[in-house]
Amino acid sequence: MVVTPPTTSVPEPASIFGLLAVSAFGVNSIAKRKYKTIRG
C-alpha cells in the first residue's frame, strides 16, 4: 500500500515554468507590437 500525501492544487514546477515562459513570450510580443505602433 502506497500512502500519498494530500495533494493541493499546485502544478508541478515544469508546468509552472512552461506557463511562465509562454506568458512572458506573449507579453513580449504584445509589447513589441505596441512599441512599433507608437513609434510609427
N, C-alpha and C positions, 0 to 999 in steps of 0.2 A: 504494500500500500504506500503510495506516494502522497505525502502531505504537502499541499501547495498553499502558500500564504494567500490571504485575500487580496486580489488584485484591484488596484484603484484604476481610475480612468487616465493613466499616464502612459502614453505610447512609448515604444522603445526609442533609445537615443538615435538610432539610424533614421527612423521616420521623422523625428524632430528635426534632425539635421537636413534631411531632404526637403521638408516643408519650409524650413528657414531659407535654404538655398533657392527654392522656387520662388518664394515671396520676394526675396532680395533681388532676384533676376527680374521679376515683374515690375517692382518699384523702380529699378534702374532703367528699364526700357521706357517706362512711362515718363520718368524724369527727363530722359534724353529727348523724347518726343516733345515734351512741353518746352524744353530749353531751345530746341530747334525752332519751334513756332514763335517763341518770344523774340529770339534773335532775328528771325525773318530772313 
